Structure formats: C-alpha cells, structure tokens
Amino acid sequence: MRHLLFLNKYFYKYKWWIIPGVIFVVISNIFGVVPAQVVGHAFNLITENIAIYQLCNGFERQQVMYDIFSNSLFFFGALILVLYLLRGLFLFFMRQTIILMSRHIEFDMKNEIYAHYQKLSLGFYRRNNTGDLMNRATEDVNRVRMYVGPAIMYTINTTVLFFLIIYFMFSVNSTLAIYCLLPLPILVLTIYYVNTIINQRSEKIQEQLSRLSSFVQERFSGIRVIKSYVREDHTQDVFAEESQSYKNNSMGLVKVQALFFPSMLLLVGLSTTLTVYIGGKQVIEGSITAGNIAEFIVYVNQLTFPVTMLGWVTTLIQRAAASQKRINEFLQLKPDISSANTVEKDFTGKISFKNVSFTYPDTGIEALKNVSFEIEKGQFLAIIGRTGSGKSTLANLIMRMYDVDSGSIQIDGNELKGLNLHSYRNQVGFVPQEVFLFSDTIKNNIAFGLDQVEPGQVEQAAKNAAVYQNIIDFDLKFETMLGERGITLSGGQKQRVSIARALIKEPKILIFDDCLSAVDTKTEEEILGNLGAIMKGKTSILIAHRISTIKNADKIIVLDEGRIIEQGTHQQLLDLGGAYAEMYDNQLLEEENS
C-alpha cells in the first residue's frame, strides 16, 4: 500500500468530493439496515397474532383482525420500499461524488505522467521502449482509477455497513451476534493469504502486458520490413507465445479468485446456519423472538455482498498498487537535462566548443574526444566524416539533448548549461537525421513549431524547402493527411517537409543533420540555393556525407572516431591533401562511374 500513498495529494485536492461521498455512504447504509428491523417487526406481528386469528375462526372479529394484519403488512411493505428507494437515491449520490472524483484523478494523473515524460531527456527514451511508456500512462492509470473510484467506494460502503450491522446485531442479542460473526477470523486469514498471491500475479500480468504492447507497437511500426522479408508467420508465432504467457498469468489469477469467492460464500452460509441453529434454541428459551432470527438472517445476507465484494476490492487494490509502483518508478526519475534559469534572451548564434568529450551513458561508446572549435555569428559550418565519427553527436550536444562529460559548450559566450533551455531551443531550427512526421496534415506538420501561423508562411517555407510543387500536386494540397510517421510521402519529400518545419521558425541557429541524403542532386542544389538567402545572418551547421553539399561552407570540420582531424575551407582542405581530399577524390570517381 505504500506505493498508493502517492495518491494522497489527489485525495486532498478532491476532499470536497470525498467527504460528501462518505456522508452519502453512511446515509444509504442506514436506509439499507433499517429494513431488517422492519422485517423483524412484521415477522413478530404474524407469528404472535396468527394463533389469535385462528381462534377467531367463524367470528366476525376474524375479518377485522385480517384487515388489521393486511393493513399492517401493507404498511411494513410500503415502508421497506420507501427505505430502499431512499437507499438507492443516496447510492446514486455516492457514485456521483466518488466515481466522478476518480475520473478527475485519472485525468490529472495522465496529464502529470505525460508532462513528466516531456521533461525527461533523450537518454530516457533510448532506455525504455514506447509500448511500456504507453502502457504505464494508460492501462496502469486505469487500474489506479479503479482503486480511487470503485475500490474506495466499496471499501467505505462495506466498512460502514459492517459496523452498522454489528451494532444492530449486538443491540438485539450479543450471544447470537458472536456466533454469527464466528467465521470472520477465518475469512480474514483467507483474504490475507490470497492477497499475497494476487499481488505477485498482478505484477507479473502487468509486466507481461507491457512486453506484449511493446512487441505489437514495434512490429506495426516495422510492418514494411516484416512484409519485405516474409516474416509474418514468424512474428505471428512470437506474438502467440507472448499472448500465451499473458494468458497463463491471467488464468493463474482467475483460478485464485475462482477459489476465493466460493470460500467466502461458504463462510457466509455457515453464519446463516449458526444463526438459525443458535437463534432457534434462544427462541425456545424465550430470550429472543422469531422475528429476531428473521432480522439476523437479513443482516447476514446483507453482509454477503460486501464480503464477496471484499475479494474483488482487494484484487483491485493489489493490482492498483502494482500499477502505481510502475508509475512511480518513472515519476521519481529526475531529468538528466534541467534548466534552472528562467531568463529568456535573444541569441546571436556564436557557438564555442572547448575540449568537449562525451560518452553515451547507455552504451559506453565514446563519441567525442577533446573537440574544440568556434562558429562565429552568421557563419556556415559544415561537418563531414565517416559513419560513427560523431557528427550527429555534435548536433545533439548543441541542441543540449545530452550534457558533455568534460569541457564546455558556450553560446554567445554563455555556458550552455546555464541558459534557459526553452528559450534557447525555441531559437534553434533542427532537422534530424531520422525524419519524424506526425499523423496530421502537411500544413500542421510544417507549422508544428509555431503557436500562430501567418497567411502564406507555410507555403513560403515549403517553397524554400523545394517541396511546394509536390504538395500542391496532392488533391487536398496542404490539407493532405499523412499516415503514421509520414508514410504517405516519399523519403525525400519527408526530409524536405522536415526542413520546411525548421525554416518556418526563422531561427537564429540552423542545424541540418544529414537531411539531404534522400534527395537527388538537382533538388539538393535547389534547396541549397534557397537556403543561401535564408541562412544569411544565421549561424548554420550542416552535417553531410556529400562534399558537393558543403563546399561553399565558411568552415568545414572533418571528424574521425570522435576527433577533429582537419578543419578549414573547401579549398584549404583540398590543398592540405589529407582525409578530406581523399573523400573528395573518391566521390568524384563514384560520380564518373555512375
């Protein structure tokens, strides 16, 4: 239960929903218990006066007594009906307060989890799969809602009803009450034992459900690869194995519950048997009336539903505790990247790397080693190197997706770690190597980084990215809906839409992480020609594999195994006759052969 203490802040927030709900529970149970006394009085009326009625057989007074009995029984029946109607009314009020409160808490929790996910750094998403993240924010939250709603409601209801019935039982006859409640200690021990099993199996079920969700999400995302390699049957077999594991865990829990509920009903039946036996002896002795036995049987039957619900409620609580534990694991994580500075300022775009080294924490790969360089305001810097040389790592560090291990990165002479992160990233246009487009219209994808879009702004960004003509060829033009991850578009079109998304922000710093690899040479020249005008006065960083893309850069950095091995202009590097010149000659040779 300690994991569920996290929810106390929500209970305090919605205390004015809980307090009336508890009051409605108490009132509804009072109206639920009182009918048992009415039944007892009605039973006594019949048993005590039936002999007198029979003695008057053949006399006119028998009809009078019959009318009195009939009216009395009608009155008792009407009274019971009214009491149950009032009970139903307050049960409705109870659900309208407690269950609605649970929906508000569910809403708050999902928002809190999503907001916390947004704060966590890129490394967190590398360590955790998407299916598990989704499952904690949906399925786990729903199980917690079942605790803060139905479980709490039925727990309060059962507790209040139990104490009311105990009070009324002992007020009638303490001996009979003790015998009726004799099976309860056995019930408590049974619940304690079963709860441990339920808790263990609930955690296994949640873990397996996360694995199943992750598997499905990953396979649907890679459906083209699966079809290309004709692996549908294989993935179906793997899915069946995962589903079978989930089914086995779930069936194990169901078997425990299936044994639990009949056991509780047996104990309740034992209470009824003891009531009739012990109560019958006391009626013979004259210590109680037959009506009291009827009253006790009603009490025992009223306890049947709460007791059977107790097993269901304990299951809900245990599963909620397991789910809340999983939620807390992520909510207690602190973001690797944080910014305490709240001052927003405009940047000119001067970037300095001073002896920067960086190792990826998840893999231990040393990506950069003692890297130093400077980019002046408005300069065009190009970065080139073999695969795995650390080019994309430089881009990630400038965006502060990670913090450096040693050395420092400065923006306009200020330490990057000390800047307002929101303000800084808002002034950077970043086109990642792995293009991601949302399942939305092309227009909304391009305008993603803006709160308000001016007329013609989206179209101009598309023209600058050389994708305008492709878009207007669609039937719905800019209102065309894209499939998941932009599957509607080709690779080159997705890259250009991603470039348009960066350009529309009119940022102070532009970073292109090998974003022209999927476009042909002609389109590349068109994009670079458009960027020439846009990049004036802006600091631009272009990561590329093709030298033709970067030969006009103010400075070119050549990376190899995380180190800068050469830097200078295109002509300077060619004159140097080193690694850059070798790459240039190799690419020229490839173009001639093609």
C-alpha positions in Angstrom: 0.0 0.0 0.0 3.0 2.4 0.4 3.1 2.9 -3.3 -0.5 4.2 -3.2 0.4 7.0 -0.7 1.4 8.9 -3.9 -2.3 9.5 -4.4 -2.9 11.3 -1.1 -2.3 14.7 -2.8 -5.2 14.0 -5.1 -7.4 12.9 -2.2 -6.6 16.2 -0.5 -7.3 18.1 -3.7 -10.8 16.5 -4.1 -11.6 16.3 -0.4 -14.9 18.1 -1.0 -15.9 15.2 -3.3 -14.8 12.5 -0.8 -16.4 14.0 2.3 -20.0 14.2 0.8 -19.4 10.8 -0.7 -18.7 9.3 2.7 -21.7 11.0 4.1 -23.9 9.6 1.3 -22.4 6.1 2.0 -23.4 6.3 5.7 -26.9 7.6 5.0 -27.5 4.9 2.2 -26.4 2.2 4.6 -28.6 3.4 7.4 -31.6 3.1 5.0 -30.2 -0.3 4.0 -30.0 -1.7 7.5 -33.3 -0.4 9.0 -35.5 -2.6 6.7 -34.1 -5.6 8.6 -35.7 -4.3 11.8 -39.0 -3.7 9.9 -38.9 -7.3 8.6 -38.3 -8.5 12.2 -41.4 -6.5 13.5 -43.5 -7.8 10.6 -42.4 -11.4 11.3 -43.3 -11.0 15.0 -46.7 -9.5 14.1 -47.5 -12.5 12.1 -46.2 -15.2 14.4 -47.6 -13.6 17.6 -51.1 -13.0 16.2 -51.6 -15.9 13.8 -52.9 -18.1 16.7 -55.4 -15.4 17.8 -56.6 -15.1 14.2 -57.2 -18.8 14.0 -59.1 -18.8 17.4 -61.5 -16.3 15.9 -62.4 -18.6 13.1 -66.2 -18.3 12.4 -66.4 -15.0 14.2 -66.9 -11.5 12.7 -63.8 -10.3 14.5 -61.6 -12.6 12.3 -62.3 -10.3 9.3 -61.5 -7.3 11.5 -58.2 -8.9 12.5 -57.5 -9.9 8.9 -57.9 -6.3 7.8 -55.6 -5.1 10.6 -53.0 -7.7 9.6 -53.3 -6.8 5.9 -53.0 -3.1 6.6 -50.1 -3.6 8.9 -48.2 -5.8 6.4 -49.0 -3.3 3.6 -47.6 -0.5 5.8 -44.4 -2.6 6.5 -44.0 -3.4 2.8 -44.5 0.2 1.8 -42.1 1.3 4.5 -39.4 -1.1 3.2 -40.0 0.0 -0.3 -39.6 3.7 0.7 -36.4 2.9 2.7 -34.9 1.1 -0.3 -35.8 3.9 -2.6 -34.1 6.3 -0.3 -31.1 4.0 -0.1 -31.0 3.9 -4.0 -31.1 7.7 -4.1 -28.2 8.1 -1.8 -26.3 5.3 -3.6 -26.7 7.4 -6.7 -25.3 10.5 -4.9 -22.5 8.3 -3.6 -21.5 7.2 -7.1 -21.9 10.8 -8.5 -19.3 12.0 -6.0 -16.7 9.2 -5.5 -16.8 7.7 -9.1 -16.7 11.2 -10.7 -13.8 12.1 -8.4 -11.9 9.0 -9.7 -12.3 10.3 -13.3 -10.9 13.6 -12.3 -7.9 11.9 -10.6 -7.4 9.8 -13.8 -7.4 13.0 -15.9 -4.9 14.6 -13.5 -2.6 11.6 -13.4 -2.5 11.2 -17.2 -1.6 14.8 -17.5 1.1 14.6 -14.8 2.6 11.5 -16.3 2.7 13.0 -19.9 4.1 16.3 -18.6 6.8 14.4 -16.7 7.6 12.3 -19.8 8.1 15.5 -21.7 10.7 16.7 -19.2 12.8 13.6 -19.3 15.8 13.6 -21.6 16.6 11.8 -24.8 18.6 9.1 -22.9 15.4 8.0 -21.0 13.7 7.2 -24.3 16.7 5.3 -25.5 16.5 3.1 -22.4 12.7 2.5 -22.5 10.5 1.2 -25.2 7.4 3.1 -26.4 5.0 0.3 -25.6 6.0 0.2 -21.9 5.7 4.0 -21.7 2.2 4.0 -23.3 1.1 1.1 -21.0 2.1 3.0 -17.8 0.2 6.1 -18.9 -3.0 4.2 -20.0 -3.5 0.7 -18.6 -1.7 1.3 -15.3 -3.5 4.6 -14.8 -6.9 2.9 -15.4 -6.1 0.3 -12.8 -5.3 3.0 -10.3 -8.5 4.7 -11.2 -10.4 1.5 -10.3 -8.8 1.9 -6.9 -9.6 5.5 -6.3 -13.1 5.0 -7.5 -14.9 1.6 -7.2 -12.4 0.1 -4.7 -12.5 3.0 -2.2 -16.3 3.4 -2.7 -17.0 -0.3 -1.9 -14.4 -0.3 0.9 -16.1 2.6 2.6 -19.5 1.1 1.9 -18.5 -2.3 3.3 -16.9 -0.8 6.4 -19.9 1.4 7.3 -22.4 -1.4 6.6 -20.3 -3.9 8.6 -20.2 -1.7 11.7 -23.9 -0.7 11.4 -24.9 -4.4 11.2 -22.5 -5.3 14.1 -24.1 -2.5 16.2 -27.7 -3.7 15.5 -26.8 -7.3 16.0 -25.3 -6.7 19.4 -28.2 -4.5 20.4 -30.6 -7.4 19.8 -28.6 -10.3 21.3 -24.8 -10.4 21.9 -24.6 -14.2 22.1 -26.3 -14.7 18.7 -24.2 -11.9 17.2 -20.9 -13.6 18.3 -21.9 -16.9 16.8 -22.9 -15.2 13.5 -19.6 -13.5 13.3 -17.5 -16.6 14.3 -16.4 -17.4 10.7 -15.0 -13.9 10.2 -11.5 -14.6 11.6 -11.1 -17.5 9.1 -12.2 -15.1 6.4 -9.6 -12.5 7.4 -6.8 -15.1 7.3 -8.0 -16.4 3.9 -8.0 -12.8 2.5 -4.5 -12.2 3.9 -3.2 -15.4 2.3 -4.9 -14.8 -1.1 -3.8 -11.1 -1.2 -0.2 -12.1 -1.3 -0.8 -14.4 -4.3 -2.9 -11.8 -6.0 -0.2 -9.2 -5.6 2.5 -11.4 -7.1 0.5 -12.5 -10.0 -0.8 -9.0 -10.7 2.7 -7.7 -11.1 3.6 -10.5 -13.5 0.5 -9.7 -15.5 1.3 -6.0 -15.8 4.9 -6.8 -16.8 3.8 -9.2 -19.5 1.2 -6.8 -20.8 3.9 -4.2 -21.2 6.0 -6.6 -23.2 3.1 -7.6 -25.3 2.2 -3.9 -26.0 5.8 -3.1 -26.9 6.0 -6.1 -29.2 2.9 -5.1 -31.1 3.8 -1.4 -31.3 7.3 -2.3 -32.7 6.0 -4.8 -35.2 3.4 -2.5 -36.5 5.9 0.3 -36.9 8.2 -2.1 -38.9 5.4 -3.8 -40.9 7.2 -2.9 -44.2 10.3 -4.7 -43.1 8.3 -7.7 -41.9 6.5 -8.0 -45.3 9.7 -7.4 -47.2 11.4 -10.4 -45.5 8.2 -12.5 -45.5 8.3 -12.9 -41.7 4.5 -12.6 -41.0 4.3 -16.2 -39.8 7.3 -15.9 -37.6 6.0 -12.7 -35.9 2.6 -14.3 -35.5 4.3 -17.3 -33.7 6.2 -14.9 -31.4 3.1 -12.9 -30.7 1.2 -16.1 -29.9 3.9 -17.1 -27.4 3.8 -13.7 -25.7 0.0 -13.8 -25.6 0.1 -17.4 -24.2 2.4 -16.2 -21.4 -0.1 -13.3 -20.6 -3.0 -15.7 -20.8 -1.3 -18.2 -18.4 -0.6 -15.4 -15.9 -4.1 -14.1 -16.1 -5.6 -17.6 -15.8 -3.5 -18.2 -12.7 -5.0 -15.1 -11.1 -8.5 -16.1 -12.2 -8.1 -19.6 -10.6 -7.1 -18.0 -7.3 -10.2 -15.7 -7.5 -12.4 -18.6 -8.5 -11.4 -20.5 -5.3 -11.6 -17.3 -3.2 -15.2 -16.3 -3.9 -16.9 -19.7 -3.2 -14.8 -20.0 0.0 -16.3 -16.7 1.2 -19.8 -17.7 0.3 -19.3 -20.9 2.2 -18.3 -19.0 5.3 -21.3 -16.7 4.9 -23.6 -19.7 4.6 -22.0 -21.1 7.8 -23.0 -17.9 9.5 -26.6 -18.3 8.3 -26.7 -21.9 9.6 -25.3 -20.8 13.0 -27.9 -18.0 13.1 -30.8 -20.4 12.6 -29.5 -23.1 15.0 -28.4 -20.9 17.9 -31.3 -18.4 17.3 -33.8 -21.3 17.4 -32.5 -22.5 20.7 -32.8 -19.0 22.1 -36.4 -18.6 20.8 -37.3 -21.8 22.7 -35.6 -20.4 25.8 -37.6 -17.2 25.3 -34.6 -14.8 25.2 -35.4 -13.6 21.6 -38.3 -13.7 19.2 -38.7 -15.5 15.9 -38.6 -12.0 14.3 -35.1 -11.5 15.6 -34.0 -14.6 13.8 -35.5 -13.2 10.6 -33.8 -9.9 11.3 -30.4 -11.6 11.8 -30.8 -13.6 8.6 -31.4 -10.4 6.7 -28.3 -8.9 8.4 -26.2 -12.0 7.4 -27.5 -11.8 3.8 -26.7 -8.0 3.7 -23.1 -8.9 4.7 -22.9 -11.5 1.8 -22.5 -8.9 -0.9 -19.9 -6.7 0.9 -17.9 -9.8 1.9 -17.9 -11.2 -1.7 -17.0 -7.7 -2.9 -14.1 -7.7 -0.4 -12.3 -10.2 -2.6 -12.8 -8.1 -5.7 -11.8 -4.9 -3.9 -8.6 -6.5 -2.6 -7.8 -7.6 -6.1 -8.3 -4.0 -7.3 -6.2 -2.6 -4.6 -3.4 -5.1 -5.2 -3.4 -4.5 -8.9 -3.6 -0.7 -8.4 -0.6 -1.0 -6.0 1.4 -2.9 -8.6 0.5 -0.4 -11.3 1.2 2.6 -9.1 4.6 1.2 -8.3 5.3 1.1 -12.0 4.1 4.6 -12.5 6.1 5.9 -9.5 9.3 4.4 -11.0 9.1 6.9 -13.8 7.6 9.8 -11.9 10.5 9.6 -9.4 13.1 9.9 -12.2 14.8 13.2 -12.5 15.6 14.6 -16.0 19.2 14.4 -16.9 18.9 17.7 -18.6 17.4 20.5 -16.5 17.4 24.3 -16.6 17.1 26.5 -13.5 17.4 29.7 -15.5 14.1 31.5 -16.2 15.5 34.5 -18.0 14.7 34.5 -21.7 17.1 36.2 -24.1 17.8 36.5 -27.8 20.9 34.8 -29.1 23.2 36.0 -32.0 24.4 32.5 -32.7 28.1 32.3 -31.8 29.0 28.8 -30.7 32.2 27.6 -29.0 33.3 24.1 -28.2 36.2 23.9 -25.7 37.8 20.5 -25.1 34.5 18.7 -25.3 34.4 14.9 -24.6 31.2 12.8 -24.5 30.4 9.2 -23.9 26.9 7.8 -24.4 25.7 6.7 -20.9 23.6 3.8 -22.2 26.2 2.1 -24.4 29.6 3.4 -23.1 30.6 4.4 -26.6 33.0 7.4 -26.5 31.5 9.6 -29.3 33.7 12.8 -28.9 37.2 13.2 -27.7 38.6 16.6 -26.8 36.8 18.5 -29.5 37.4 22.3 -29.8 36.2 24.8 -32.5 34.3 28.1 -32.8 31.5 29.3 -35.1 31.1 33.0 -35.4 27.7 34.6 -35.7 26.2 34.1 -39.2 28.8 31.6 -40.2 28.1 28.4 -42.2 29.8 25.4 -40.7 29.9 22.0 -42.4 30.7 18.8 -40.6 31.8 15.7 -42.5 33.2 12.3 -41.6 32.7 8.6 -41.9 29.7 6.8 -40.3 30.1 6.7 -36.5 32.6 9.6 -36.4 30.5 11.7 -34.0 28.7 14.1 -36.4 25.2 13.6 -35.1 26.5 13.7 -31.5 27.8 17.2 -32.1 24.3 18.2 -33.2 22.7 16.6 -30.2 25.1 18.4 -27.9 24.4 21.8 -29.5 20.7 21.1 -29.0 21.5 20.0 -25.4 19.8 16.7 -25.8 22.8 15.5 -23.7 25.3 17.2 -21.4 29.0 16.9 -22.0 31.2 14.8 -19.8 34.0 17.2 -19.8 34.8 20.6 -21.4 32.2 23.2 -22.2 29.8 24.5 -24.9 29.2 28.2 -25.0 26.5 30.2 -26.8 27.3 33.9 -27.2 30.0 33.4 -24.5 27.5 31.9 -22.0 27.7 28.4 -20.7 25.0 26.3 -22.5 24.1 24.6 -19.2 23.2 27.9 -17.7 20.8 29.1 -20.4 17.0 28.9 -20.3 16.6 25.7 -22.3 13.1 26.5 -23.6 14.1 29.9 -24.8 17.3 28.5 -26.4 15.7 25.6 -28.2 13.0 27.9 -29.5 15.6 29.9 -31.4 17.2 26.8 -32.9 15.9 25.1 -36.1 16.8 21.4 -36.1 16.4 18.9 -38.9 17.2 15.5 -37.5 18.8 12.7 -39.5 15.8 10.4 -38.7 12.8 12.4 -40.0 9.7 12.1 -38.0 6.3 13.5 -39.2 3.1 13.3 -37.2 -0.2 11.7 -38.4 -1.6 15.1 -39.2 -2.0 17.4 -42.2 1.1 18.6 -44.1 0.3 22.1 -43.1 0.2 21.3 -39.4 3.5 19.3 -39.7 5.3 22.3 -41.3 3.8 24.7 -38.7 4.5 22.4 -35.8 7.0 24.8 -34.1 4.7 27.8 -34.2 1.8 28.8 -32.0 0.4 31.2 -34.6 0.8 31.0 -38.4 0.7 34.0 -40.7 -1.0 33.7 -44.1 1.4 32.3 -46.7 4.0 31.4 -44.1 3.6 27.7 -44.6 3.6 27.9 -48.4 6.8 30.0 -48.3 8.6 27.5 -46.0 7.6 24.7 -48.4 9.0 26.7 -51.4 12.3 27.3 -49.5 12.5 23.5 -48.8 11.7 22.7 -52.5 8.7 20.7 -51.6 5.9 23.1 -52.6 5.3 21.6 -56.0 5.0 18.1 -54.6 2.4 19.2 -52.1 0.1 21.1 -54.5 0.0 18.0 -56.7 -1.9 16.3 -54.0 -5.7 16.5 -54.2 -6.0 18.2 -50.8 -2.7 20.1 -51.1 -1.5 21.3 -47.7 -4.6 19.7 -46.0 -3.4 16.2 -47.1 -3.4 13.9 -44.1 -0.2 12.0 -43.6 -0.1 8.4 -42.4 1.8 7.2 -39.4 5.4 8.7 -39.4 4.6 10.4 -42.7 4.2 7.2 -44.6 2.2 9.0 -47.3 5.3 10.8 -48.5 8.5 9.5 -50.1 11.8 9.6 -48.2 12.9 12.8 -50.0 9.5 14.5 -49.5 9.6 13.7 -45.8 13.0 15.2 -45.4 12.0 18.4 -47.2 8.8 18.8 -45.1 11.1 18.4 -42.1 13.4 21.1 -43.5 10.3 23.4 -44.0 9.3 22.8 -40.4 12.7 24.1 -39.3 12.8 27.1 -41.7 9.3 28.4 -40.8 10.5 29.2 -37.2 13.1 31.7 -38.7 15.6 30.5 -36.0 18.9 32.2 -35.1 20.7 28.8 -35.4 20.0 26.2 -38.1 21.2 22.6 -37.7 20.8 20.2 -40.6 21.8 16.6 -39.6 22.5 14.9 -42.9 19.0 15.9 -44.1 19.7 15.9 -47.8 20.8 12.3 -48.1 17.4 11.2 -49.6 17.1 13.9 -52.3 18.6 13.9 -55.8 21.4 16.3 -56.8 19.1 18.7 -58.7 16.7 19.0 -55.7 19.7 19.4 -53.4 21.0 22.3 -55.4 17.6 23.9 -55.3 17.3 23.6 -51.6 20.9 24.9 -51.0 20.2 27.8 -53.3 17.1 28.7 -51.3 18.9 28.2 -48.0 21.7 30.5 -49.2 19.3 33.5 -48.8 17.7 32.2 -45.7 20.9 31.4 -43.9 22.3 34.9 -44.2 22.8 36.4 -40.8 22.1 33.0 -39.2 24.5 30.5 -37.8 24.1 27.3 -39.8 25.5 23.9 -39.2 25.2 21.3 -42.0 26.2 17.7 -41.4 26.6 15.8 -44.7 28.2 12.9 -46.5 28.4 14.5 -49.9 31.2 17.1 -50.3 29.1 18.8 -53.1 26.7 19.8 -50.3 29.2 21.6 -48.2 31.9 23.0 -50.5 30.5 26.6 -50.0 30.7 26.5 -46.2 32.7 29.1 -44.4 34.4 26.4 -42.3 34.5 22.6 -42.7 35.3 20.2 -39.9 36.4 16.7 -40.7 35.7 14.2 -37.9 37.1 10.7 -37.4 36.5 8.5 -34.4 35.3 11.4 -32.3 38.2 13.7 -33.0 38.7 16.7 -35.4 41.4 15.7 -37.8 41.1 18.6 -40.2 39.3 21.9 -40.4 39.3 24.8 -42.9 37.6 26.0 -46.1 36.9 23.6 -49.0 40.0 24.8 -50.9 42.2 24.8 -47.9 41.4 21.2 -47.1 41.9 20.2 -50.7 45.3 21.8 -50.7 46.1 20.0 -47.4 45.8 16.7 -49.3 44.5 14.8 -46.3 41.4 12.8 -45.4 39.0 15.5 -46.9 40.9 15.5 -50.2 40.7 11.7 -50.3 37.0 11.7 -49.7 36.5 14.3 -52.4 38.5 12.3 -55.0 36.6 9.1 -54.1 33.2 10.9 -54.6 34.3 12.4 -57.9 35.3 8.9 -59.0 31.9 7.5 -58.0 30.1 10.2 -59.9 32.1 9.5 -63.0 31.5 5.8 -62.8 27.7 6.3 -62.3 
